[in-house]
Amino acid sequence: MRKQLWLLALVGFAILPLSVEAETNLRGVLEEVALRLGLPKSQLSLVSFSPNFPPVINSLVGEKVLKVKETGRWTLGATDPEGGSMAYTFSWGDSINVEKTKPARFPGQVEQFITFNHAYTQPGSYTINALVTDDTGQMSKKSVIVEVR
């Protein structure tokens, strides 16, 4: 997978945002910027960084209606755009149970699936909140509602 690098060319007090493929020769980029601006390379500095985006929750599927004490099953699918590890937290909406997982890491932009089970002891309408956190602290949340009769 080719990664995009984001660069800042510092020209005096001006900052020029640049985007190049990771395989690009950075000296060549510096020379190109200097040439286009008509400045000597000694007046330029390049600072590279890779942006971090929050995980993406692609799906959260499971039971929509349950009986009291019946165990429901929900599966969450998520990806981290940078291919980092992700941890999952499920809040069941009944103020009793919050489940967390340890971070799981799969190289590259692979969708990860994780399944949680839960049973409710009282009838009602419950909002299940799924929170996905990547290894840099970026978070995404998705909710579903389950009716317990």
LUMPA-174047 format. One record per atom (N, C-alpha, C): residue in one letter; atom name; y, z, x. Coordinates in Angstrom, 1 decimal, padded with zeros to 4 digits, always signed. Atoms other than C-alpha are relative to their C-alpha. Layout:
BEGIN
+-----+------+--------+--------+--------+
: res : atom :  north :     up :   east :
+-----+------+--------+--------+--------+
:   A :   CA :      Y :      Z :      X :
...
+-----+------+--------+--------+--------+
END
This chain:
BEGIN
+-----+------+--------+--------+--------+
: res : atom :  north :     up :   east :
+-----+------+--------+--------+--------+
:   M :    N : -001.2 : +000.0 : +000.8 :
:   M :   CA : +000.0 : +000.0 : +000.0 :
:   M :    C : +001.2 : +000.0 : +000.9 :
:   R :    N : -001.2 : +000.0 : -000.7 :
:   R :   CA : +003.4 : -000.9 : +001.3 :
:   R :    C : +001.0 : +000.9 : -000.6 :
:   K :    N : -001.0 : -001.0 : +000.5 :
:   K :   CA : +006.0 : +001.8 : +001.1 :
:   K :    C : +001.4 : -000.5 : +000.2 :
:   Q :    N : -001.4 : +000.4 : -000.1 :
:   Q :   CA : +009.7 : +001.2 : +000.5 :
:   Q :    C : +000.7 : +001.1 : +000.7 :
:   L :    N : -000.9 : -000.9 : -000.7 :
:   L :   CA : +012.1 : +002.9 : +002.9 :
:   L :    C : +001.4 : -000.2 : -000.5 :
:   W :    N : -001.4 : +000.1 : +000.4 :
:   W :   CA : +015.6 : +003.7 : +001.9 :
:   W :    C : +000.8 : +000.5 : +001.2 :
:   L :    N : -000.8 : -000.3 : -001.2 :
:   L :   CA : +018.2 : +003.7 : +004.7 :
:   L :    C : +001.4 : +000.1 : -000.4 :
:   L :    N : -001.5 : -000.1 : +000.1 :
:   L :   CA : +021.8 : +004.7 : +005.0 :
:   L :    C : +000.5 : -000.4 : +001.3 :
:   A :    N : -000.7 : +000.5 : -001.2 :
:   A :   CA : +023.9 : +002.8 : +007.4 :
:   A :    C : +001.3 : +000.7 : +000.0 :
:   L :    N : -001.3 : -000.8 : -000.1 :
:   L :   CA : +026.7 : +005.1 : +008.5 :
:   L :    C : +001.0 : -000.8 : +000.9 :
:   V :    N : -001.0 : +000.8 : -000.6 :
:   V :   CA : +029.7 : +003.0 : +009.4 :
:   V :    C : +001.3 : +000.7 : -000.1 :
:   G :    N : -001.1 : -000.8 : +000.1 :
:   G :   CA : +032.5 : +005.3 : +010.3 :
:   G :    C : -000.2 : +001.0 : -001.2 :
:   F :    N : +000.1 : -000.9 : +001.2 :
:   F :   CA : +033.0 : +007.1 : +006.9 :
:   F :    C : -000.7 : -000.7 : -001.1 :
:   A :    N : +000.7 : +000.7 : +001.0 :
:   A :   CA : +031.3 : +004.4 : +004.9 :
:   A :    C : -001.5 : +000.1 : +000.1 :
:   I :    N : +001.5 : +000.0 : +000.1 :
:   I :   CA : +027.7 : +004.6 : +003.8 :
:   I :    C : -000.5 : -001.2 : -000.8 :
:   L :    N : +000.5 : +001.2 : +000.6 :
:   L :   CA : +025.8 : +001.5 : +003.0 :
:   L :    C : -001.5 : +000.3 : -000.3 :
:   P :    N : +001.4 : -000.2 : +000.3 :
:   P :   CA : +022.5 : +002.0 : +001.1 :
:   P :    C : -000.8 : -001.3 : +000.2 :
:   L :    N : +000.9 : +001.2 : -000.3 :
:   L :   CA : +019.7 : -000.4 : +002.3 :
:   L :    C : -001.4 : +000.3 : -000.5 :
:   S :    N : +001.4 : -000.2 : +000.4 :
:   S :   CA : +016.2 : -000.9 : +001.1 :
:   S :    C : -000.9 : -001.0 : +000.8 :
:   V :    N : +000.8 : +000.9 : -000.8 :
:   V :   CA : +013.5 : -002.3 : +003.4 :
:   V :    C : -001.5 : +000.4 : -000.1 :
:   E :    N : +001.4 : -000.4 : -000.1 :
:   E :   CA : +009.7 : -002.4 : +003.6 :
:   E :    C : -000.3 : +000.8 : +001.2 :
:   A :    N : +000.3 : -001.0 : -001.1 :
:   A :   CA : +008.1 : +000.3 : +005.8 :
:   A :    C : -000.4 : -000.8 : +001.3 :
:   E :    N : +000.5 : +000.7 : -001.1 :
:   E :   CA : +006.7 : -002.4 : +008.1 :
:   E :    C : +001.2 : -000.6 : +000.8 :
:   T :    N : -001.1 : +000.7 : -000.6 :
:   T :   CA : +010.2 : -003.7 : +008.9 :
:   T :    C : +000.4 : +000.7 : +001.3 :
:   N :    N : -000.5 : -000.5 : -001.3 :
:   N :   CA : +011.5 : -003.3 : +012.5 :
:   N :    C : +001.4 : +000.6 : -000.2 :
:   L :    N : -001.2 : -000.6 : +000.3 :
:   L :   CA : +014.3 : -000.8 : +012.1 :
:   L :    C : +001.1 : -000.4 : +001.0 :
:   R :    N : -001.0 : +000.5 : -000.9 :
:   R :   CA : +016.1 : -002.1 : +015.2 :
:   R :    C : +000.5 : -001.3 : -000.4 :
:   G :    N : -000.5 : +001.3 : +000.6 :
:   G :   CA : +016.2 : -005.5 : +013.6 :
:   G :    C : +000.9 : +000.2 : -001.1 :
:   V :    N : -000.8 : -000.3 : +001.2 :
:   V :   CA : +017.7 : -004.0 : +010.5 :
:   V :    C : +001.4 : +000.4 : +000.6 :
:   L :    N : -001.2 : -000.4 : -000.6 :
:   L :   CA : +020.4 : -002.3 : +012.7 :
:   L :    C : +000.8 : -001.2 : +000.5 :
:   E :    N : -000.7 : +001.2 : -000.5 :
:   E :   CA : +021.2 : -005.6 : +014.4 :
:   E :    C : +000.5 : -000.8 : -001.1 :
:   E :    N : -000.4 : +000.8 : +001.2 :
:   E :   CA : +021.3 : -007.4 : +011.1 :
:   E :    C : +001.3 : +000.5 : -000.7 :
:   V :    N : -001.2 : -000.6 : +000.6 :
:   V :   CA : +023.8 : -004.9 : +009.6 :
:   V :    C : +001.2 : -000.1 : +000.9 :
:   A :    N : -001.1 : +000.1 : -000.9 :
:   A :   CA : +025.9 : -004.9 : +012.7 :
:   A :    C : +000.6 : -001.5 : +000.0 :
:   L :    N : -000.4 : +001.4 : +000.0 :
:   L :   CA : +026.0 : -008.7 : +012.7 :
:   L :    C : +000.8 : -000.4 : -001.3 :
:   R :    N : -000.7 : +000.3 : +001.3 :
:   R :   CA : +026.9 : -008.9 : +009.0 :
:   R :    C : +001.4 : +000.7 : -000.1 :
:   L :    N : -001.3 : -000.7 : +000.0 :
:   L :   CA : +029.7 : -006.3 : +009.4 :
:   L :    C : +000.9 : -000.4 : +001.1 :
:   G :    N : -000.9 : +000.4 : -001.1 :
:   G :   CA : +031.0 : -007.8 : +012.6 :
:   G :    C : +000.3 : +001.2 : +000.9 :
:   L :    N : -000.2 : -001.3 : -000.8 :
:   L :   CA : +030.6 : -004.4 : +014.4 :
:   L :    C : -001.1 : +000.0 : +001.1 :
:   P :    N : +001.1 : -000.3 : -001.0 :
:   P :   CA : +028.8 : -003.4 : +017.6 :
:   P :    C : -001.0 : +001.0 : -000.5 :
:   K :    N : +001.1 : -000.9 : +000.5 :
:   K :   CA : +025.5 : -001.6 : +017.1 :
:   K :    C : +000.4 : +001.5 : +000.3 :
:   S :    N : -000.3 : -001.3 : -000.4 :
:   S :   CA : +027.0 : +001.4 : +018.9 :
:   S :    C : +000.8 : +000.8 : -001.1 :
:   Q :    N : -000.8 : -000.7 : +001.1 :
:   Q :   CA : +029.2 : +002.1 : +015.8 :
:   Q :    C : -000.8 : +000.2 : -001.2 :
:   L :    N : +000.8 : -000.2 : +001.1 :
:   L :   CA : +026.3 : +002.2 : +013.5 :
:   L :    C : -001.1 : +001.1 : +000.2 :
:   S :    N : +001.1 : -001.0 : +000.0 :
:   S :   CA : +023.7 : +004.9 : +012.7 :
:   S :    C : -000.9 : -000.3 : -001.2 :
:   L :    N : +000.9 : +000.2 : +001.1 :
:   L :   CA : +020.6 : +004.5 : +010.5 :
:   L :    C : -000.7 : +001.3 : -000.3 :
:   V :    N : +000.7 : -001.2 : +000.4 :
:   V :   CA : +019.2 : +007.4 : +008.6 :
:   V :    C : -001.0 : -000.5 : -001.0 :
:   S :    N : +001.0 : +000.5 : +001.0 :
:   S :   CA : +015.9 : +006.7 : +006.8 :
:   S :    C : -000.5 : +001.2 : -000.8 :
:   F :    N : +000.7 : -001.0 : +000.9 :
:   F :   CA : +014.4 : +008.6 : +003.9 :
:   F :    C : -000.8 : -000.7 : -001.0 :
:   S :    N : +000.9 : +000.6 : +001.1 :
:   S :   CA : +011.8 : +008.0 : +001.3 :
:   S :    C : +000.3 : +000.8 : -001.2 :
:   P :    N : -000.3 : -000.8 : +001.2 :
:   P :   CA : +012.8 : +009.0 : -002.2 :
:   P :    C : -001.3 : +000.6 : -000.6 :
:   N :    N : +001.1 : -000.6 : +000.7 :
:   N :   CA : +010.6 : +011.3 : -004.2 :
:   N :    C : +000.2 : +000.0 : -001.5 :
:   F :    N : -000.1 : +000.1 : +001.5 :
:   F :   CA : +010.0 : +010.7 : -007.9 :
:   F :    C : -001.0 : +001.0 : -000.6 :
:   P :    N : +000.9 : -000.9 : +000.6 :
:   P :   CA : +008.4 : +013.1 : -010.3 :
:   P :    C : -001.3 : -000.7 : -000.4 :
:   P :    N : +001.2 : +000.5 : +000.5 :
:   P :   CA : +004.8 : +012.7 : -011.4 :
:   P :    C : +000.2 : -000.7 : -001.3 :
:   V :    N : +000.0 : +000.7 : +001.3 :
:   V :   CA : +004.1 : +010.4 : -014.4 :
:   V :    C : -001.2 : +000.4 : -000.8 :
:   I :    N : +001.1 : -000.3 : +000.8 :
:   I :   CA : +002.0 : +011.7 : -017.2 :
:   I :    C : -000.3 : -001.2 : -000.9 :
:   N :    N : +000.3 : +001.2 : +000.6 :
:   N :   CA : +000.3 : +008.6 : -018.5 :
:   N :    C : -000.7 : +000.3 : -001.4 :
:   S :    N : +000.7 : -000.3 : +001.3 :
:   S :   CA : -001.8 : +010.3 : -021.3 :
:   S :    C : -000.3 : +001.4 : -000.1 :
:   L :    N : +000.5 : -001.3 : +000.4 :
:   L :   CA : -002.6 : +013.5 : -023.0 :
:   L :    C : -000.7 : -000.1 : -001.3 :
:   V :    N : +000.7 : +000.3 : +001.2 :
:   V :   CA : -005.3 : +013.1 : -025.5 :
:   V :    C : -001.0 : +001.2 : -000.3 :
:   G :    N : +001.0 : -001.0 : +000.3 :
:   G :   CA : -007.6 : +015.5 : -027.4 :
:   G :    C : +000.1 : +000.3 : -001.5 :
:   E :    N : +000.1 : -000.4 : +001.4 :
:   E :   CA : -008.1 : +017.4 : -030.6 :
:   E :    C : +001.3 : +000.1 : -000.7 :
:   K :    N : -001.2 : -000.2 : +000.9 :
:   K :   CA : -005.5 : +017.2 : -033.4 :
:   K :    C : -000.2 : +001.0 : -001.0 :
:   V :    N : +000.4 : -001.1 : +001.0 :
:   V :   CA : -007.3 : +019.5 : -035.8 :
:   V :    C : -001.2 : +000.7 : +000.4 :
:   L :    N : +001.2 : -000.9 : -000.3 :
:   L :   CA : -009.6 : +022.4 : -035.1 :
:   L :    C : -000.2 : +001.1 : -001.0 :
:   K :    N : +000.2 : -001.2 : +000.8 :
:   K :   CA : -011.2 : +025.2 : -037.0 :
:   K :    C : +000.2 : +001.2 : +000.9 :
:   V :    N : -000.2 : -001.2 : -000.8 :
:   V :   CA : -010.5 : +028.8 : -035.9 :
:   V :    C : -001.3 : +000.3 : +000.8 :
:   K :    N : +001.0 : -000.3 : -001.0 :
:   K :   CA : -012.6 : +029.7 : -032.8 :
:   K :    C : -000.8 : -001.2 : +000.4 :
:   E :    N : +000.6 : +001.2 : -000.5 :
:   E :   CA : -013.7 : +026.1 : -032.4 :
:   E :    C : +000.7 : -000.5 : +001.3 :
:   T :    N : -000.5 : +000.4 : -001.3 :
:   T :   CA : -013.3 : +024.9 : -028.8 :
:   T :    C : +000.5 : -001.5 : +000.0 :
:   G :    N : -000.6 : +001.3 : -000.1 :
:   G :   CA : -011.0 : +021.9 : -028.4 :
:   G :    C : +000.0 : -000.5 : +001.5 :
:   R :    N : +000.0 : +000.5 : -001.3 :
:   R :   CA : -010.9 : +019.6 : -025.4 :
:   R :    C : +001.2 : -001.0 : +000.1 :
:   W :    N : -001.1 : +000.9 : -000.2 :
:   W :   CA : -007.8 : +017.8 : -024.0 :
:   W :    C : -000.1 : -000.5 : +001.4 :
:   T :    N : +000.0 : +000.7 : -001.3 :
:   T :   CA : -007.6 : +015.3 : -021.1 :
:   T :    C : +001.3 : -000.6 : +000.3 :
:   L :    N : -001.3 : +000.5 : -000.4 :
:   L :   CA : -004.5 : +014.6 : -019.2 :
:   L :    C : -000.2 : -001.0 : +001.2 :
:   G :    N : +000.0 : +001.0 : -001.0 :
:   G :   CA : -004.0 : +011.5 : -017.0 :
:   G :    C : +001.4 : -000.1 : +000.7 :
:   A :    N : -001.3 : +000.1 : -000.6 :
:   A :   CA : -001.2 : +011.5 : -014.4 :
:   A :    C : -000.1 : -000.6 : +001.4 :
:   T :    N : -000.2 : +000.5 : -001.3 :
:   T :   CA : +000.0 : +009.8 : -011.2 :
:   T :    C : +001.2 : +000.5 : +000.7 :
:   D :    N : -001.2 : -000.3 : -000.8 :
:   D :   CA : +002.3 : +010.7 : -008.4 :
:   D :    C : +000.4 : -001.2 : +000.7 :
:   P :    N : -000.5 : +001.3 : -000.6 :
:   P :   CA : +004.4 : +007.7 : -007.3 :
:   P :    C : -000.2 : +000.0 : +001.5 :
:   E :    N : +000.1 : +000.0 : -001.4 :
:   E :   CA : +004.2 : +008.8 : -003.7 :
:   E :    C : -001.5 : +000.3 : +000.5 :
:   G :    N : +001.4 : -000.3 : -000.3 :
:   G :   CA : +000.4 : +009.6 : -003.9 :
:   G :    C : -000.2 : +001.4 : +000.5 :
:   G :    N : +000.2 : -001.4 : -000.4 :
:   G :   CA : +000.9 : +013.3 : -003.3 :
:   G :    C : -001.0 : +000.8 : -000.9 :
:   S :    N : +000.9 : -000.9 : +000.8 :
:   S :   CA : -001.1 : +016.2 : -004.6 :
:   S :    C : +000.7 : +000.5 : -001.3 :
:   M :    N : -000.6 : -000.5 : +001.2 :
:   M :   CA : -000.5 : +017.5 : -008.1 :
:   M :    C : -000.7 : +001.2 : -000.5 :
:   A :    N : +000.6 : -001.2 : +000.7 :
:   A :   CA : -001.1 : +020.8 : -009.9 :
:   A :    C : +000.4 : -000.1 : -001.5 :
:   Y :    N : -000.1 : +000.1 : +001.4 :
:   Y :   CA : -001.5 : +021.2 : -013.6 :
:   Y :    C : +000.1 : +001.4 : -000.6 :
:   T :    N : -000.2 : -001.3 : +000.8 :
:   T :   CA : -000.4 : +024.0 : -016.0 :
:   T :    C : -000.1 : -000.4 : -001.5 :
:   F :    N : +000.1 : +000.2 : +001.5 :
:   F :   CA : -001.5 : +024.1 : -019.7 :
:   F :    C : +000.5 : +001.3 : -000.6 :
:   S :    N : -000.4 : -001.1 : +000.9 :
:   S :   CA : +000.3 : +026.4 : -022.1 :
:   S :    C : -000.4 : -000.4 : -001.4 :
:   W :    N : +000.7 : +000.3 : +001.2 :
:   W :   CA : -001.6 : +026.6 : -025.3 :
:   W :    C : +000.8 : +000.3 : -001.3 :
:   G :    N : -000.8 : -000.3 : +001.2 :
:   G :   CA : +001.2 : +027.8 : -027.6 :
:   G :    C : -000.4 : +001.2 : -000.8 :
:   D :    N : +000.5 : -001.2 : +000.7 :
:   D :   CA : -000.7 : +030.9 : -028.7 :
:   D :    C : +000.4 : +001.3 : +000.8 :
:   S :    N : -000.5 : -001.1 : -000.8 :
:   S :   CA : +001.0 : +033.2 : -026.1 :
:   S :    C : -001.1 : +000.8 : +000.7 :
:   I :    N : +001.1 : -000.7 : -000.5 :
:   I :   CA : -002.4 : +034.2 : -024.9 :
:   I :    C : -000.4 : -000.6 : +001.4 :
:   N :    N : +000.7 : +000.6 : -001.2 :
:   N :   CA : -003.6 : +031.7 : -022.3 :
:   N :    C : +000.9 : -001.1 : +000.6 :
:   V :    N : -000.6 : +001.0 : -000.8 :
:   V :   CA : -002.0 : +029.7 : -019.6 :
:   V :    C : -001.0 : -000.3 : +001.1 :
:   E :    N : +000.9 : +000.4 : -001.1 :
:   E :   CA : -004.3 : +027.7 : -017.3 :
:   E :    C : +000.7 : -000.8 : +001.0 :
:   K :    N : -000.6 : +000.7 : -001.1 :
:   K :   CA : -003.4 : +026.5 : -013.9 :
:   K :    C : -001.1 : -000.5 : +000.9 :
:   T :    N : +001.0 : +000.5 : -001.0 :
:   T :   CA : -005.2 : +024.4 : -011.3 :
:   T :    C : +000.6 : +000.0 : +001.3 :
:   K :    N : -000.5 : +000.2 : -001.4 :
:   K :   CA : -004.9 : +024.2 : -007.6 :
:   K :    C : +000.4 : -001.4 : +000.2 :
:   P :    N : -000.3 : +001.4 : -000.3 :
:   P :   CA : -003.3 : +021.1 : -006.2 :
:   P :    C : -001.2 : -000.9 : +000.4 :
:   A :    N : +001.1 : +000.9 : -000.4 :
:   A :   CA : -005.6 : +018.1 : -006.0 :
:   A :    C : +000.7 : -001.2 : +000.6 :
:   R :    N : -000.6 : +001.1 : -000.7 :
:   R :   CA : -004.9 : +015.3 : -003.6 :
:   R :    C : -001.0 : -001.2 : +000.1 :
:   F :    N : +000.7 : +001.3 : -000.1 :
:   F :   CA : -006.1 : +011.7 : -003.8 :
:   F :    C : +000.9 : -001.0 : +000.7 :
:   P :    N : -000.9 : +000.9 : -000.7 :
:   P :   CA : -004.7 : +009.2 : -001.3 :
:   P :    C : +000.4 : -001.2 : -000.9 :
:   G :    N : -000.5 : +001.1 : +000.8 :
:   G :   CA : -002.5 : +006.5 : -002.8 :
:   G :    C : +000.4 : +000.3 : -001.4 :
:   Q :    N : -000.5 : -000.2 : +001.4 :
:   Q :   CA : -001.2 : +006.0 : -006.3 :
:   Q :    C : -001.2 : -000.1 : -000.9 :
:   V :    N : +001.2 : +000.0 : +000.9 :
:   V :   CA : -004.5 : +006.9 : -008.1 :
:   V :    C : +000.3 : +000.9 : -001.2 :
:   E :    N : -000.2 : -000.9 : +001.2 :
:   E :   CA : -004.4 : +008.2 : -011.6 :
:   E :    C : -001.1 : +001.1 : +000.0 :
:   Q :    N : +000.9 : -001.2 : +000.0 :
:   Q :   CA : -005.9 : +011.7 : -011.8 :
:   Q :    C : -000.2 : +000.4 : -001.4 :
:   F :    N : +000.3 : -000.5 : +001.3 :
:   F :   CA : -007.6 : +013.0 : -014.9 :
:   F :    C : -000.5 : +001.4 : +000.1 :
:   I :    N : +000.5 : -001.4 : +000.0 :
:   I :   CA : -008.2 : +016.6 : -015.7 :
:   I :    C : -000.2 : +000.4 : -001.5 :
:   T :    N : +000.4 : -000.4 : +001.4 :
:   T :   CA : -009.8 : +018.2 : -018.8 :
:   T :    C : +000.1 : +001.5 : -000.1 :
:   F :    N : -000.1 : -001.4 : +000.3 :
:   F :   CA : -009.0 : +021.6 : -020.3 :
:   F :    C : -000.6 : +000.2 : -001.3 :
:   N :    N : +000.6 : -000.4 : +001.3 :
:   N :   CA : -010.8 : +023.4 : -023.1 :
:   N :    C : +000.7 : +001.3 : -000.4 :
:   H :    N : -000.7 : -001.2 : +000.5 :
:   H :   CA : -009.3 : +026.1 : -025.4 :
:   H :    C : -000.4 : +000.2 : -001.5 :
:   A :    N : +000.2 : -000.4 : +001.4 :
:   A :   CA : -010.1 : +027.9 : -028.7 :
:   A :    C : +001.0 : +000.9 : -000.5 :
:   Y :    N : -001.1 : -000.9 : +000.6 :
:   Y :   CA : -007.6 : +029.5 : -031.0 :
:   Y :    C : -000.7 : +001.0 : -001.0 :
:   T :    N : +000.6 : -001.0 : +000.8 :
:   T :   CA : -008.3 : +032.7 : -032.8 :
:   T :    C : +000.7 : +000.2 : -001.4 :
:   Q :    N : -000.8 : -000.1 : +001.2 :
:   Q :   CA : -005.7 : +032.3 : -035.6 :
:   Q :    C : +000.3 : -001.4 : -000.5 :
:   P :    N : -000.4 : +001.3 : +000.6 :
:   P :   CA : -004.9 : +029.4 : -038.0 :
:   P :    C : +001.5 : -000.2 : +000.3 :
:   G :    N : -001.4 : +000.3 : -000.1 :
:   G :   CA : -001.6 : +027.7 : -037.5 :
:   G :    C : +000.2 : -001.4 : +000.7 :
:   S :    N : -000.3 : +001.2 : -000.7 :
:   S :   CA : +000.2 : +024.8 : -035.8 :
:   S :    C : +000.5 : +000.4 : +001.4 :
:   Y :    N : -000.2 : -000.4 : -001.4 :
:   Y :   CA : +000.3 : +025.1 : -032.0 :
:   Y :    C : +000.5 : -001.2 : +000.8 :
:   T :    N : -000.5 : +001.0 : -001.0 :
:   T :   CA : +002.3 : +023.1 : -029.4 :
:   T :    C : -000.6 : +000.3 : +001.3 :
:   I :    N : +000.6 : -000.1 : -001.3 :
:   I :   CA : +000.3 : +022.5 : -026.3 :
:   I :    C : +000.9 : -000.7 : +001.0 :
:   N :    N : -000.8 : +000.6 : -001.1 :
:   N :   CA : +002.5 : +021.9 : -023.2 :
:   N :    C : -000.8 : -000.2 : +001.3 :
:   A :    N : +000.7 : +000.3 : -001.3 :
:   A :   CA : +001.1 : +020.2 : -020.1 :
:   A :    C : +001.1 : -000.2 : +001.0 :
:   L :    N : -000.9 : +000.1 : -001.1 :
:   L :   CA : +003.1 : +020.5 : -016.9 :
:   L :    C : -000.7 : -000.5 : +001.2 :
:   V :    N : +000.5 : +000.6 : -001.3 :
:   V :   CA : +002.4 : +018.4 : -013.8 :
:   V :    C : +001.0 : +000.2 : +001.0 :
:   T :    N : -001.0 : -000.2 : -001.1 :
:   T :   CA : +004.0 : +019.4 : -010.5 :
:   T :    C : -000.6 : -000.6 : +001.2 :
:   D :    N : +000.5 : +000.6 : -001.3 :
:   D :   CA : +003.7 : +017.4 : -007.3 :
:   D :    C : +000.3 : +000.9 : +001.1 :
:   D :    N : +000.0 : -000.9 : -001.2 :
:   D :   CA : +003.6 : +018.7 : -003.8 :
:   D :    C : +001.4 : +000.3 : +000.5 :
:   T :    N : -001.3 : -000.3 : -000.4 :
:   T :   CA : +007.4 : +018.6 : -003.5 :
:   T :    C : +000.8 : +000.8 : -001.1 :
:   G :    N : -000.6 : -000.8 : +001.1 :
:   G :   CA : +008.1 : +020.6 : -006.7 :
:   G :    C : +000.5 : -000.8 : -001.2 :
:   Q :    N : -000.5 : +000.8 : +001.1 :
:   Q :   CA : +009.0 : +017.6 : -008.9 :
:   Q :    C : -001.0 : +000.2 : -001.2 :
:   M :    N : +000.8 : -000.4 : +001.2 :
:   M :   CA : +007.7 : +018.2 : -012.5 :
:   M :    C : +000.2 : -001.1 : -001.1 :
:   S :    N : -000.1 : +000.7 : +001.3 :
:   S :   CA : +006.9 : +016.3 : -015.7 :
:   S :    C : -000.8 : +000.8 : -001.0 :
:   K :    N : +000.6 : -000.8 : +001.1 :
:   K :   CA : +006.0 : +017.7 : -019.1 :
:   K :    C : -000.3 : -000.9 : -001.1 :
:   K :    N : +000.4 : +000.8 : +001.2 :
:   K :   CA : +004.2 : +016.3 : -022.1 :
:   K :    C : -000.6 : +001.1 : -001.0 :
:   S :    N : +000.5 : -001.0 : +001.0 :
:   S :   CA : +003.4 : +018.1 : -025.4 :
:   S :    C : -000.8 : -000.7 : -001.1 :
:   V :    N : +000.7 : +000.5 : +001.2 :
:   V :   CA : +001.0 : +017.6 : -028.3 :
:   V :    C : -000.2 : +001.2 : -000.9 :
:   I :    N : +000.1 : -001.0 : +001.0 :
:   I :   CA : +000.5 : +019.5 : -031.5 :
:   I :    C : -001.5 : +000.0 : -000.5 :
:   V :    N : +001.3 : -000.1 : +000.6 :
:   V :   CA : -002.8 : +020.8 : -032.8 :
:   V :    C : +000.1 : +001.0 : -001.2 :
:   E :    N : +000.0 : -000.8 : +001.2 :
:   E :   CA : -003.4 : +022.2 : -036.3 :
:   E :    C : -001.4 : +000.8 : +000.0 :
:   V :    N : +001.2 : -000.8 : +000.0 :
:   V :   CA : -005.9 : +025.1 : -036.5 :
:   V :    C : -000.1 : +000.6 : -001.4 :
:   R :    N : +000.2 : -000.4 : +001.4 :
:   R :   CA : -007.4 : +025.8 : -040.0 :
:   R :    C : -001.1 : +001.0 : -000.1 :
+-----+------+--------+--------+--------+
END
